[in-house]
Amino acid sequence: MAYNKKNYYTKIIEIQELTYKLYHTENMYYTEIYHQHIKPRYHISYRTFNEYLGVPAKRELKKITTKEVAQNKSSLFGKCTHQNTYLKVIHTVVNCETTATFCFDCGLKLTKIKTDCT
């Protein structure tokens, strides 16, 4: 699997949430938060800490996860063997019926549309 920044952004989100909590509930300054909580746990510099606070990590992580879901769906559709099929009535007029065969698993139309009139 190719490299992505999922772990990087989750670490940044952790740091941002911890900083937000301590800043608003404990009324601590950023330097105090950094020296007492961030530096011992994450081993990053103060400059990196400040850069992490400005990163839109939640938005970027959401982009990555939606991209992964889309890729998983497309690869799943590519491997479908179309074992589970059904005949779907698309349109009915008086005695005429328009149908096609579809796959239950991927939803792909397997046959051309046929119109049968009796």
C-alpha positions in Angstrom: 0.0 0.0 0.0 1.2 3.5 -0.8 2.2 5.9 1.9 -0.3 8.4 3.1 -0.3 10.9 6.0 -3.0 9.2 8.0 -0.9 8.7 11.2 0.6 12.1 10.8 -2.8 13.8 10.8 -4.1 11.6 13.7 -1.1 12.7 15.8 -1.7 16.3 15.0 -5.4 15.9 15.9 -4.4 14.4 19.2 -2.1 17.3 20.0 -4.7 19.9 18.9 -7.4 18.4 21.0 -5.1 18.1 24.1 -4.0 21.7 23.6 -7.6 22.9 23.2 -8.7 21.1 26.3 -5.9 22.3 28.5 -6.0 25.9 27.1 -9.8 26.3 27.7 -10.3 24.2 30.9 -7.0 24.7 32.8 -6.3 28.2 31.4 -2.7 27.2 30.6 -0.5 29.1 28.1 0.8 27.3 25.0 4.3 27.3 26.4 3.2 25.6 29.6 1.1 23.0 27.6 4.1 22.4 25.4 6.7 21.9 28.3 4.4 19.9 30.6 2.4 17.7 28.2 3.5 17.8 24.6 7.3 17.7 24.8 7.6 14.7 27.1 5.0 12.6 25.2 5.6 13.5 21.5 9.3 14.6 21.5 8.7 17.5 19.1 10.1 21.1 19.1 8.1 24.1 20.2 8.2 25.4 16.6 6.7 22.0 15.3 4.1 22.2 18.1 3.0 25.7 16.8 2.9 24.5 13.2 0.7 21.5 14.2 -1.8 23.9 15.8 -2.2 25.6 12.4 -2.7 22.4 10.3 -6.3 21.6 9.2 -5.7 18.0 10.1 -9.4 16.9 10.5 -10.2 18.1 7.0 -7.1 16.5 5.5 -7.8 13.2 7.3 -11.4 13.2 6.0 -10.1 13.7 2.4 -7.8 10.7 2.8 -10.4 8.4 4.2 -13.0 9.3 1.6 -10.4 8.7 -1.1 -9.7 5.3 0.4 -13.3 4.4 0.5 -13.8 5.3 -3.1 -10.8 3.2 -4.1 -12.0 0.2 -2.1 -15.4 0.5 -3.8 -14.0 0.6 -7.3 -11.6 -2.3 -6.6 -14.5 -4.3 -5.2 -16.6 -3.6 -8.4 -13.7 -4.6 -10.6 -13.5 -8.1 -8.9 -17.3 -8.9 -9.1 -18.1 -12.2 -10.8 -21.8 -11.4 -11.3 -23.0 -14.6 -9.6 -26.1 -13.0 -8.1 -28.3 -11.6 -10.9 -31.9 -10.4 -11.2 -34.2 -9.3 -13.9 -35.4 -5.7 -13.3 -38.5 -4.2 -15.0 -37.4 -0.7 -16.1 -40.6 0.5 -17.7 -44.1 -0.8 -18.3 -46.7 0.5 -20.8 -50.0 -1.3 -21.4 -48.8 -4.8 -22.6 -45.1 -3.9 -23.1 -42.4 -4.4 -20.6 -38.9 -3.1 -20.7 -36.4 -5.2 -18.7 -32.6 -5.8 -18.2 -30.5 -8.1 -16.1 -28.5 -6.5 -13.2 -26.0 -7.8 -10.7 -27.0 -7.8 -7.0 -23.5 -7.3 -5.7 -22.2 -4.4 -7.8 -25.4 -3.1 -9.4 -24.0 -3.3 -12.9 -26.4 -3.7 -15.9 -25.3 -7.0 -17.5 -27.6 -7.3 -20.6 -29.0 -4.9 -23.1 -32.5 -3.4 -22.4 -35.2 -5.6 -24.0 -38.8 -4.7 -24.7 -41.3 -7.5 -24.8 -44.9 -6.9 -25.9 -47.5 -9.6 -25.5 
